Amino acid sequence: MSGIFHAASAEVAVPAGTAFAYLADGLKQGQWTLGSWNRERIGEQLFKGTSLFNGAETFVRITAHPEQLVVDYDVGPAPDRLLRINSARVSPGPLIGLPEGTCVVTLMKWRLPSQDDASWRQACVTFDTEIHMIKGRLELGF
């Protein structure tokens, strides 16, 4: 896990549009992001949550690209210190050989140049957990 990029994917038994809407919803994101739990809206597509790891406030600005089924997340410790280190992509099932009404959700993370190995490993393992949380919540209709 010493690289600069990590991704986690899961096949999800919901249509791509349903998954995309869930991933682009800043308040619902607070149901599955362990680093920014209990979200509240504080501005236009700007949200604040609490890290379950250390209790720190985490700020997130969401930029959704519906035509591409991509969501970019600018993340940081303050609204003026956000970096685009996380993204999500939804691939409709039929486009990749899966049945209609399914999709694949992929979370993507880029490593900060200053990030030490321990915090990078935690971030990667967290994504590996969060993808299962997303799948479960979507398939249960959260």
C-alpha positions in Angstrom: 0.0 0.0 0.0 2.9 2.4 -0.7 1.5 3.6 -4.0 -0.3 6.8 -4.8 -3.7 5.4 -5.7 -6.2 2.9 -4.2 -9.6 1.7 -5.4 -12.3 -0.5 -4.0 -15.2 -1.8 -6.0 -18.4 -3.8 -5.5 -21.2 -5.1 -7.7 -24.4 -3.7 -6.4 -28.0 -4.9 -7.2 -29.5 -1.5 -7.9 -29.6 0.6 -11.1 -26.7 2.9 -11.7 -28.8 6.0 -11.3 -29.8 4.9 -7.8 -26.2 4.3 -6.7 -25.1 7.6 -8.2 -27.8 9.6 -6.4 -26.8 8.0 -3.1 -23.1 8.7 -3.6 -23.8 12.4 -4.6 -25.9 13.0 -1.5 -23.7 14.7 1.0 -26.0 14.0 3.9 -26.4 10.3 3.0 -22.6 10.1 2.6 -22.4 10.6 6.3 -24.0 7.1 6.7 -21.0 5.3 5.2 -17.9 7.5 5.4 -16.0 6.5 8.6 -13.9 9.6 8.4 -16.9 12.0 8.2 -19.8 10.6 10.1 -23.0 12.5 11.1 -22.9 15.0 8.3 -24.4 18.4 8.3 -24.7 20.8 5.4 -22.8 24.1 5.9 -22.9 25.5 2.4 -23.6 24.9 -1.3 -22.4 21.2 -1.6 -20.2 21.8 1.4 -20.6 19.4 4.4 -19.0 18.8 7.8 -18.8 15.5 9.6 -16.9 13.9 12.5 -14.1 11.3 12.1 -14.9 8.0 13.9 -11.2 7.5 14.1 -10.1 10.6 16.1 -13.1 12.8 16.5 -11.7 15.5 14.2 -14.0 17.6 12.0 -13.8 16.7 8.3 -15.1 19.0 5.6 -16.2 17.8 2.2 -17.3 19.6 -1.0 -19.1 17.4 -3.5 -19.0 17.9 -7.2 -21.3 15.5 -9.0 -21.0 14.7 -12.8 -24.3 12.9 -13.7 -23.4 12.5 -17.3 -20.3 10.5 -16.3 -21.7 8.9 -13.2 -18.7 10.3 -11.3 -18.7 12.1 -7.9 -15.6 14.1 -6.8 -15.0 14.7 -3.1 -12.8 17.5 -2.0 -11.8 16.7 1.6 -9.9 18.5 4.3 -9.6 19.8 7.9 -11.1 23.2 7.0 -13.3 24.6 4.2 -10.3 26.5 2.8 -8.0 23.5 2.9 -9.8 21.0 0.7 -8.1 18.7 -1.8 -9.7 16.4 -4.4 -8.4 13.1 -3.0 -11.5 11.0 -3.3 -13.9 10.1 -6.1 -16.6 7.6 -6.8 -17.6 6.1 -10.2 -20.7 4.1 -11.0 -20.6 1.7 -14.0 -24.0 0.5 -15.2 -24.2 -3.3 -15.2 -25.1 -3.8 -18.9 -22.1 -1.7 -20.0 -19.7 -4.2 -18.3 -21.6 -7.5 -19.0 -23.7 -7.5 -15.8 -27.5 -7.7 -15.7 -29.9 -4.8 -16.1 -30.7 -3.2 -12.8 -27.2 -3.7 -11.4 -24.0 -1.6 -11.3 -20.5 -1.6 -10.1 -19.5 1.2 -7.6 -15.8 2.1 -7.3 -14.3 4.3 -4.7 -11.0 6.0 -5.6 -8.4 7.6 -3.4 -5.2 9.4 -4.1 -2.4 9.6 -1.6 -1.3 13.0 -0.3 2.5 13.6 -0.8 2.9 14.2 2.9 0.9 11.2 4.0 2.8 8.6 6.1 2.5 4.9 5.5 0.4 4.2 8.5 -2.3 6.8 7.7 -2.3 5.7 4.0 -2.8 2.1 5.1 -5.7 3.2 7.3 -7.2 5.1 4.4 -7.0 2.2 2.1 -8.5 -0.3 4.6 -11.2 2.2 5.3 -12.2 2.4 1.6 -12.3 -1.4 1.5 -14.8 -1.4 4.4 -16.8 1.6 3.1 -17.5 -0.1 -0.2 -19.3 -2.9 1.6 -21.3 -0.4 3.7 -22.4 1.4 0.4 -23.4 -2.0 -1.1 -25.4 -3.0 1.9 -27.2 0.3 2.3 -28.1 0.6 -1.4 -29.4 -3.0 -1.5 -31.4 -2.5 1.6 -32.9 0.8 0.2 -31.4 3.3 2.7 
